[in-house]
Every structure is written in C-alpha cells, then in structure tokens.
Amino acid sequence: MKILLTQLTYQDPMKPMDNQQFMAQMAQFTSLEQTQQLNNKITTLIGNQAALQSVGLIGRTVDVNATGGTLTGTVVALSLSGESPLITLRTSAGATLQDISLSQILAVR
C-alpha cells in the first residue's frame, strides 16, 4: 500500500497513472494482503493442532530420540508456553526428562 501511495504522490502530472493500471495494482495489493492474512491464520492453526495432538500424549508411552540414543518413557506433563509444545517424560528407571520437542518422538504406544 505504501508503494502505491508513493507512486500516486510522485506521479508525473503530465502523465497521470492509467485508471485500469491503478485498479489492477489495487487488486494485486488486496490479493497480497489477503494471502498474508491467510498465511498467518494457517500458521496459528498449525500451532493449535500441534498443541491438541500433544495433549493426547499425556499418559502414553513414547520412544524419543535422545543424545545417548533412544529412550522410552511415559509422558507426564506438557508445556504450551513456547512456540511449540514440549513434553516431560518419566522413564521406567524413574528419571524425568523435560523440554522434549515433538520432533524427537520416534514412536507412540
């Protein structure tokens, strides 16, 4: 929109912008704005879906990719405070692992 306003402000008075060209540009800018809004809404939807899926993991046994290899444990908690959900895992040995991202999950049982 700023580009369009700048063009209108500094246009040559001897060669004013063609009305059809002006309307075409307005339509393009409107389409671009709507596409950006759609992109933002899809990003929000993806985040909400990840949160809903992760809630279903509480109490489930999962295999996760950890630094030392694969670990198995039960999901005991969920954190939704950041950009993506993080789970807390309790292993059969009683160890608690926090801040495990969903991308580290290899299998759900």
KABELLIN-V244579 format. One record per backbone hydrogen bond with DSSP energy under -0.5 kcal/mol. NH is the residue of the N-H (numbers start at 1). CO is the residue of the C=O. E is the energy in kcal/mol with one decimal. If there is no record, write none. Layout:
BEGIN
NH,CO,E
NH,CO,E
END
This chain:
BEGIN
5,1,-2.4
6,2,-2.4
7,3,-2.5
8,4,-2.3
9,5,-2.3
10,6,-2.3
11,8,-0.6
15,12,-1.2
22,18,-2.7
23,19,-2.6
24,20,-2.3
25,21,-2.3
26,22,-2.3
27,23,-2.4
28,24,-2.1
29,25,-2.6
30,26,-2.4
31,27,-2.4
32,28,-2.4
33,29,-2.4
34,30,-2.3
35,31,-2.2
36,32,-2.2
37,33,-2.2
38,34,-2.3
39,35,-2.3
40,36,-2.1
41,37,-2.1
42,38,-2.4
43,39,-2.2
44,40,-2.0
45,41,-2.4
46,42,-2.5
47,43,-1.9
48,44,-2.4
49,45,-2.4
50,46,-2.2
51,47,-1.9
52,48,-2.4
53,49,-2.5
54,50,-2.1
55,51,-1.6
56,52,-1.1
57,54,-1.3
58,55,-1.2
59,75,-3.1
60,57,-2.5
62,73,-2.9
63,107,-2.4
64,71,-3.1
65,104,-3.1
66,64,-0.8
66,69,-3.4
69,66,-1.3
71,64,-2.5
73,62,-2.1
74,90,-2.8
75,60,-2.5
76,74,-0.5
76,88,-2.6
77,88,-1.2
79,86,-3.4
80,78,-0.5
86,79,-2.2
87,100,-2.8
88,77,-2.2
89,97,-3.2
90,74,-2.6
91,89,-0.5
91,95,-2.7
92,72,-0.7
94,91,-1.7
97,89,-3.3
97,95,-0.5
100,87,-2.4
101,99,-0.6
102,85,-0.8
104,101,-1.7
105,102,-1.3
106,63,-3.4
107,63,-1.4
109,61,-3.4
END
